[in-house]
Amino acid sequence: MFHRRSATQEQQESFGRVLREARIQKNLTQEELSERLSCSPHWINNIENGKSSPNWVDTINLLIELELNPKSLAEEVGILVPVPANRK
């Protein structure tokens, strides 16, 4: 049986903090990042403040634009899903 997995509020806020830190390290404003991603600065702000969760396509685009490693991000945010050793 499959279980729907959703991020907790804590994970969502942690994800937003990591994105904000990465954006600031790249010397980007929310407006500049939103222009690169063709979205609104308000949406970026909501994600960074844990008020919104991007879908998987937007998440990938954010990771690419901010040059973040998905595995490292997942570990830092605490959202890694364990994979059984016998899974191929």
N, C-alpha and C positions, 0 to 999 in steps of 0.2 A: 504494500500500500504506500502511496506517495503522500507526503505531507507538504502543504503549502508553507513555504518559509518566507517570513517577513522579518525585516530588521526591527530590532527593538528601538525604542526612542533613544536609549543610550548609544546604541550602535550608529543610529542616524546622526546624532549630534557629534559623535567621534569622527564619522566620515566627513562631516562638514568642516570640522576643525582641521583635519588633515588636508582637505582641499584648499581651505583658506591659507594655511601655512605654505603649501606648494605654490599657490597663486602669488603670494607675497614674495616668496623666494625668487620667483621669476619676474618680479617687479611689474606685475600686471594689476590693473585696477579691475573691479568687477565689470565695469563698462567695457574695458578692452577685451577681457575674456569673453564676455557676452557677444561682442562683435565677431570674434573669431569663431564662435560656436553658432552664430545666427540665432541667438535667443535673447531674452530680456535680462537686464542687470538685476531686476527684481527676483527672477527665478534663481539666479546664481546666489543672491543674498539669502533666499529661503533655504536653499540647500546647505549653504555654509552655516546657517543658524539652526539646522535640524528641523526645519518646518516642512520641508519637501524632500522627497526621495526620487532621484532620477530613475528612469527606466534603464534597461540594460544597454540600449544603444547610446543613450546620452551618457551613461556612466563610462562606456568605452571611449567615447569622444573626449570626455573630461580627462580621463587617464592619459590618452594620447597627447592632448594639448598641454597638460601639465607635466608630462614625462614621468608619470608615476608607474611603479611596478605593481601590477594587480595582486600578486601574491603577498608582497610586503604590505600593501594597503589592507588587504583582508586580515592579515595577522595583526596589524596595528589596531584595526577597528574591532577585531574579535569576531569575524564572521566566517571563518574557515569552517567548512563542512568536512568532517572526517570521512575519508574514503577507505573502505575495507581493503586489507592487504591482498586479498584474493581477487579483487576486481581487475579486469583486463581492459 
